[in-house]
Each structure stands twice: as structure tokens, then as C-alpha cells.
Amino acid sequence: MDLDDFEGEIRSREDFLQFLQRLHQDFKKHGETWENNRLDLFIEALHAYASDLDGFDRGTGQRIDLDGPQWQFFADTLAGARVYE
């Protein structure tokens, strides 16, 4: 199972923990291909991606409860930070 397999499937803390484990494994195997492959870049991108999620919501038509995030919100934010500029 890769990271894309988790899209829309994070519904519990356990799902989120499994997602984080896969995110870590993906970095260990493919970190050199991540746009934000240093911690400082990753955290900067995480902040920028989370700040712009209302634009993502409008652009994709997905309904995201930005005031009451769920586990899926955190997974989407972390996965998006890998490539967000």
C-alpha cells in the first residue's frame, strides 16, 4: 500500500498512525524525489499548504471542514507538503 491508497480513507487515530508510518517509509525509499526533502522545507511547505487549504477546497470541490479538522485533514496536509511549493 502506498500513500495514495490512503486518500479519503483516514477515519481513526490508528489509520492516521499507519499513514504516518507509510509516509516515513516513503521518505526513506524515495526522499530524494520529494520536493521538500529537508525538515525546514517540509515544515515551511506544511504551513503553506495548510494555509491554502481553502483554495484546495474550492479548486477540487472537496468539502473540508477547516474549523474542525479530522484525521484525514492531517494526512492530506502531510502528504501535500511533500510536493507543495
C-alpha positions in Angstrom: 0.0 0.0 0.0 1.4 3.4 -0.9 0.5 6.9 0.2 -2.2 7.4 -2.5 -4.0 4.3 -1.1 -4.8 6.3 2.0 -6.6 9.1 0.1 -10.0 9.6 1.7 -9.5 6.6 4.0 -8.2 8.1 7.2 -11.0 7.8 9.7 -9.3 7.0 13.0 -6.2 7.6 15.0 -5.0 4.1 14.0 -5.4 4.9 10.3 -3.5 8.2 10.8 -0.7 6.4 12.6 -0.5 3.8 9.7 -0.4 6.7 7.3 2.4 8.4 9.1 4.4 5.1 9.1 3.9 4.8 5.3 4.9 8.5 4.9 8.1 7.8 6.8 8.8 4.6 4.7 8.2 6.6 1.5 10.7 9.2 2.6 13.3 6.6 3.4 12.8 4.9 0.0 12.1 8.0 -2.2 13.0 11.0 -0.1 15.4 12.3 -2.8 12.4 12.7 -5.1 10.4 14.8 -2.6 10.3 18.5 -3.4 10.6 19.3 0.3 13.0 16.6 1.5 14.6 18.6 4.3 12.8 19.3 7.5 13.0 23.0 7.2 11.5 22.9 3.7 8.9 20.3 4.8 7.7 22.4 7.7 7.6 25.5 5.6 5.6 23.7 2.9 3.3 22.1 5.6 2.4 25.6 6.9 1.9 27.0 3.4 -0.3 24.0 2.3 -2.4 24.1 5.4 -2.8 27.9 5.0 -4.0 27.4 1.4 -6.4 24.5 2.0 -9.4 26.8 1.4 -8.1 27.2 -2.1 -7.6 23.5 -2.4 -11.2 23.0 -1.2 -12.6 25.4 -3.9 -10.3 24.1 -6.6 -11.1 20.4 -6.2 -14.7 20.6 -5.0 -13.8 18.6 -1.9 -15.6 19.7 1.3 -13.0 20.2 4.0 -14.1 21.3 7.5 -11.3 23.7 8.2 -12.6 24.7 11.6 -12.9 21.1 12.9 -10.3 19.1 11.1 -10.5 15.3 11.1 -7.7 12.7 10.9 -8.0 12.9 7.1 -7.2 16.6 7.2 -3.8 15.8 8.9 -3.0 13.1 6.4 -3.9 15.2 3.4 -1.8 18.1 4.8 1.3 16.0 5.4 1.0 14.2 2.0 0.5 17.6 0.3 3.5 19.1 1.9 5.8 16.6 0.1 5.2 18.5 -3.2 3.6 21.8 -2.3 5.7 24.8 -3.4 
